[in-house]
């Protein structure tokens, strides 16, 4: 193994070609040369790395810097990790997506699965932090990557799947459940506590603080039926405090 001093130097516009022709040490402990068309220092890895296809995803004046960033990444990460990043960049290039363009981030997220997009974020963050390179992604771009909401898994999202057994209930289903609960309550098949809890959970279930302010006396029985007194939570635009303002909720659907 023979690592020259030039392999430790940082690339500059004047020395770039010499830097690329200098063998470097990969993470696996084997030398590779960045200028070679394919990288495969770790022969136990399934595939070689095609950096030429990967760098086409960025404008021409950025391509040599992305090339160098991938070479530096080979020294820091396993060949499979770098290969996956190169594969993602290659596929982005095929559909005209530029990972340096903030306007393309949503399309990149939707194009790749969650694991692949996380790999892309990891590589872009590595490139930005690589002080040996003169041209790097901006910190603002990396912040945009990391702050982008994660893509939901459709198979695990009950809203996207509209699964009737896991919810959420559509409005017609909520109306039917309300009507059924009211009929069962009127016929004595559903006690007042369970009926009240069901109605509150369906109507005010998202406002936990309102349920926390409830006391037994807020459930009222009158000649006109059953009512429930529910208190407002404190709002930014008013002075409502703990049990300071309330509204009365009629539990009788027929009223």
Residue, then its C-alpha position, 0 to 999 in steps of 0.5 A: x500500500x502506497x499513499x502519496x502526499x498528494x492524496x492528503x492535499x485538498x483539491x483546487x481548480x488548478x490541481x483537480x485532475x491530479x487529485x482525481x488521479x491520485x489513489x485514495x484509501x477507501x473505508x474498507x482499507x483498499x486503495x481506489x482512484x477517483x478518476x477511474x470510471x467505476x469504484x469497487x475497492x471492496x470486492x465483497x460488495x455487490x456492485x461497483x459505484x458509477x460516479x459518472x452517472x451520479x454527478x449528472x444530477x447537478x449543473x456542470x460547474x458543480x459536477x467535479x465538486x460532487x465527484x470529489x465529495x463522493x470520493x471523500x465519502x468513500x473514505x468515511x463510509x462503507x462502499x454500500x452506503x456510498x453506492x446507495x447515495x450514488x444510485x439515488x443521485x443517478x436516478x435523480x439525474x434521470x428525471x431531471x431533479x437537482x439535489x442542490x435546488x431547494x425547489x426540488x426537495x419535495x419531488x426528491x422526497x416523493x421520488x424515493x422511499x424513506x430510507x433512500x431519502x434519509x441516505x440522500x440527506x446524510x450525504x448532502x450533510x456530509x458534503x456541506x460539512x466537508x471543509x476540504x471542498x471549496x464548493x459545497x451545499x449551503x447550510x440553509x439547503x441542509x436545514x431545508x432538507x432536515x426540516x422537510x416533513x417525512x413522507x407518510x407510509x400509505x400502508x400505515x396511514x389510516x387516513x390515506x387508506x380510509x380503513x373503516x375498522x381503524x378509522x377515522x370515521x367519515x361524517x356519515x359514520x359519525x352521524x350514524x354512531x351518534x344516532x345509535x348511541x342516543x337510541x341506546x341511551x333512550x332505551x336504557x341500554x347505555x348508561x349515562x356515564x358511557x353515553x356522555x363519555x362517547x359523545x365527549x370523546x367524539x366531539x371534544x376528543x382533540x381538546x384534552x384540556x377541556x375534558x380535564x376541567x370537567x366535574x360531576x356537576x357539569x352533567x345536568x339533568x332537567x325536564x328538557x333532557x340532559x345537558x353538559x356544561x363544557x368550559x373554554x380553554x384559555x385563548x390568546x385573544x381572550x382572558x378565559x382562564x380555569x373554568x371561567x367561561x363555558x357553553x352548554x351542550x345539549x345531549x338530546x339529538x331531538x332537541 
